[in-house]
Amino acid sequence: MLSISLCLTLIYACKTDHSNVSNNHFELDHHQADLKWGYIDLSGKERIKAVYDDVRDFADGLAAVNSNPYWGYIDKTGKIVIDCIFKTAKSFIDGRAIVQNQEDEWMLINSLGEVLVNFVDSKPIQTTREHIILRSNSGIGLVSFEGDTIIDFSASSIIPTNGLGTYFIKDQNGWRLSRENQSAKTLEVDEIYSSSQSLHKFASKGYYGFISTSGEMSIAASYSFVSDFTNGKAFVCKQDQCFIIDQQGQPLHKLDVNTSFHSPGYVLTSSNSGLSLKDFDLNIVVGGDYDLIYRPSSGLVGLMKDDLWGFYGIDSSCYTGLKYPLVWEANNGYGRFIKMRQGIGFVDQNCNEILKARYYEVKDFHEGLARYQKLPF
């Protein structure tokens, strides 16, 4: 049986940034090439010239760009809409972005570059759709987009729930469920983990269970391993026996020793010939005898056998064949691949090479544009 730790190692390998590998497919010295960054569209046309030292993905129609040594923002026409005056510039979310000025002060700005909030003696660590979580010398706190303190800076951890304005908070007294600094419930747990689902994993006395966004212990801490819920199902293990359970904790499937957790919603099945992938209903997603299988994403799965990679389309049942020295996990409907001495290209969800391998470095598409580095020849 593949151990859980081995499976997690495989997942981390799938998420690894292989930039060192991609930068070597032309055997170029990155610093000698002195490559700049720009943006291309889905046709491969350069939409914004490669003139920047570093760039970020587009979000809310704007992208952070670096003109050494400072950051600013451009729109999709390439026009600079906020001057390059910041030491750090984060992506916009709902018309707001976190920046750090040249005096090392953190601020919240709008899309016009106007300062909405100055964060005095604190650093933003997470922005939600509702609030901003910050860290100061005294601890972690929560403020509104107007700069009002909602949870004072005495916490060691703040985890948003799906409940509007409701947070799991850990301080010197332990965990509690709180809404706008009002303690709703003390929680007898050792740890709570962030989740986008209605049930959060928690740990107690060395075991794991699930807690609801209202603070109810929905599934008792009796498992040695649990995954997040996906479509109402989770992978759990008690000692050497693993199951798929529902949100009431009832076993749906008892798994054999050759089946182990792969990623949210999926399990791996191992045999003498290799690996195959199934969903939590135990339907075969990818059959065969592969050495490594990426996490399914954007309708594509990356596969490897004998050091060659390819893509399988989950919905279209297409297959590129194993012909690439490297692929990445797909994102936003497209998967990146490398062809040696040609460059990086993209396949779509039908496994068609929509952009030929000709780029020295290119990242995933966001809002129709991808950041890329132009070849030096």
WOHUKA-V410119 format. One line per field, one symbol per residue. psi: psi as a letter, one per 40 degrees, with the letter a starting at -180 (. if undefined). A space follows every 50 residues. Layout:
psi=???
This chain:
psi=hhidddddddddddehhfddddeeeefihddddfiiiaiiaeeehhdhig eidiiiiihfeiihihgheiiaiiaeeehhdhigeidihiiihfeiihih aeefhiihiaeeehhdhhhhfihhehhaedihhihadeahihiieeehhd hifeiehhhiiehhehihhhaeeaiihihfehhdhhhgidiiiiieiehi iiihfeiiahiieeehgdhigeieiiiiihfeiihihhbehiihiaeeeh hdhhiieehihdiheiiihiideaiihiaeefhhdhiafidhhihhhfei hhihhfeiiaihhddefiheigeieiiihihfeihiiihhedahaiiaee ehgdhigehdhiaihhfeihiihiie.
